[in-house]
Amino acid sequence: MADTAAEEESAESATTIVPDPQPSGDRTNTPTDQKNEEDEGSDMSVITIATIFPIPEHRDEVIAALEAAIKQVHNEPGVELYALNEGDDRVVMIEKYVSDEARVAHNNGSALAELAAALHGKLSQGLDVQVLRPHPVGDSAKGAV
């Protein structure tokens, strides 16, 4: 018989999976809610960089879907930054949340679900999502996002 406390702790630390839209119509799961033990109880903000690779003929539709999502996300509690940036073959969302809890709430929200549906079949590959912790150095206004 397994230890119940150990099972509960394991369940709490399990990775939540958020599906990423895939161009083939399949969905690949990407771990976006991993927590580091040292993050527990931390009040430091969380940065997410999401790189999106539109199929060239769907680029305008991808950007329009992101613009619609941004209008919703800017009203979510705990969102400090949700900014669209463009490159030649990609678009990049730079996101900042007051806490990991705010980031997880965003990941589980309706705006992201609607965005995933809108992006379905319009990407050349899955999203590249990086969840980062700031490492401020020097001037506090210039040393961290």
N, C-alpha and C positions, 0 to 999 in steps of 0.2 A: 504494500500500500504506500503510495507516494505521500510526501509531506505536503499538506494543504497550503501552508504559508509559502513554501518554495514554488508551488504551482502558481499561486496568485502573483508572486513577485515576477515569475517568468512571463506570465500573461501581460502584466503591466509594462514590461520592458520590451515586448514584442514589437517588431517593426510593422507599422501600418503601411499598406501598399496603396499608391494612387496610380491608376492606369494612365499611361501616356498614349496619345493617339499615334497610330502607325499608318504609313501610307498604304500598306497592303490590306488594310481593313482589320488586321489582327490587332490585339492590344497586348503590349508587353508591360509587365508591372515593374515599376521603378521604386526602390525604397526611398521615400522622401521624409519620413518621420523618425529617422534614427536619432536616438539620444545618447549622449556620452554621459557617463556617470558624473563627471565633474560639472556637467551642465545642470544637474538637478538643483533646484532652488536658486539658480543664477538669475539675476535680474538684468543681465546683459542682453542687448538687442541681438537679433538673429538676421543674417543677410542670406538671401537666396539669389543665385544667378541662374536664370533659365534661358538656355540657348535653343532657339527654334529654327528649324531648317525648312522653309516653305518650298514646295515644288514651284519652280519659277512662274508657271502660268496661274498659280493660285496665290501668289505673293500679296496682291491687293486684298483678296478675301481674308487671308490670314491676318493682315494688319488691321482690317476693319473689325474682325472678331476680337482681336486684342484691345482695340480702342473701346469697343462696347464693354468688354470685361473691366477695363481700367475704370470706367465711370462707376461701376458697381463696387469694385474693390476699394476705391478711395474712401468709401463710406463704411467699410468694415472696421470694427473696433480693433485697435492694436496695430494697424497698418501705418507705418511712418513714411514709407516710400514704395511706390509701385510704378516704375518708369520704363517706358519703351525706348529702345535704342536700335538703330538699324545698321547693318553691315551689308556688303555686297550680296552675300549668299545666305544671310541669316538675320534674324531679329533676336534681340537679347532683352529680357526683362530683368531689371535690377530691383530687388525687393528688400525692404527692411521692415522688421516687425519688432514690437516692444519686447516680445518674449517668444519662446518656442511654443507656448500655448496659443498665442495669437497666430503664429504660422500654421500650426496644426488646425486651428479653427478655420483659417482661410482655405487650407487644403481640403477640408470637409464641407466647404460652403457651396452654395448654389452657383455663384459666379464662375468658379473653377469647373464645375460640372458642365455648365452651359458652354464654357470655352472649349473644353475637351470635345464636346459634341460638334461644335462649329469647326474645329480643326481636323476632324476625322477625314482621312483620305486626301488631305491637302499638304502633308509633310513628306519630305524625301527620306526622313529617318526619325527615330524617336527623339524626344526631348533630352537634352543634357542638362540635368538639374543638379546644382551644387548648393548645399546648405553649409554656411560658413559662420564662424564666430569672429567678431572683430578682434583685432590685435592692435589697439591704438598705440601710436608712438609719436612723440613730439607734440606739436600744437594740437590741442583737442579738436579744433574745428577742421583741421586739415589732415589729421592722422587717422581718421576713421570715416567710413561711410555713414 
